[in-house]
Amino acid sequence: MTISDPPPSASRGLTPDAHDFARLLRARAELEDRARPYLIRVQAEVGAALERRGYEEVGVRQVLEAPAHDHVAADLTLVAVARLPGTGLRTPLLKAQLPLTVTYDEQFVARNVQVNRLTVAEPFVQPFSLEAAQVAEALVQFLSERYMAYLVSPS
């Protein structure tokens, strides 16, 4: 049984029973056990994805660890700092704050990400079933595109 499956009692036209609650809570606990290590792997892969794109002195760390919110299986906030290559830049650093979650419907979500002065309003959502490296690569690509659009926009 996954979290999104209807309880077995529903197929019999009954209200949920103790077995339904136990199955659901077991499925949630199993997801929570997998979600936190997954987010830690994404953290490492975000740094690797930035390095592949030519950023220098890349550092990715967790911000003050807090317990997961009630509505998510796991969450953490990353701070990524990387130096742009070359010289003569007024602000050679890229700084990003990335609130990451795994939801109970098995989605990886990055919402309200900040890249320097830009807050990315659009959430980044991927299936939790993808490899952490794939998700990190797609996340860095997504944020790179939004930040470039922000920098080149006329307003």
MOKAWO-V979408 format. One record per helix or strand of 3 or more residues. SS is the DSSP state (helix for helix, strand for strand). FROM is the first residue (numbers start at 1). TO is the last residue. Records with the same first field share a line. If there is no record, write none. Layout:
SS->FROM-TO, FROM-TO
This chain:
helix->8-11, 18-52, 132-152
strand->56-62, 72-83, 93-103, 107-110, 113-115, 118-120, 124-127
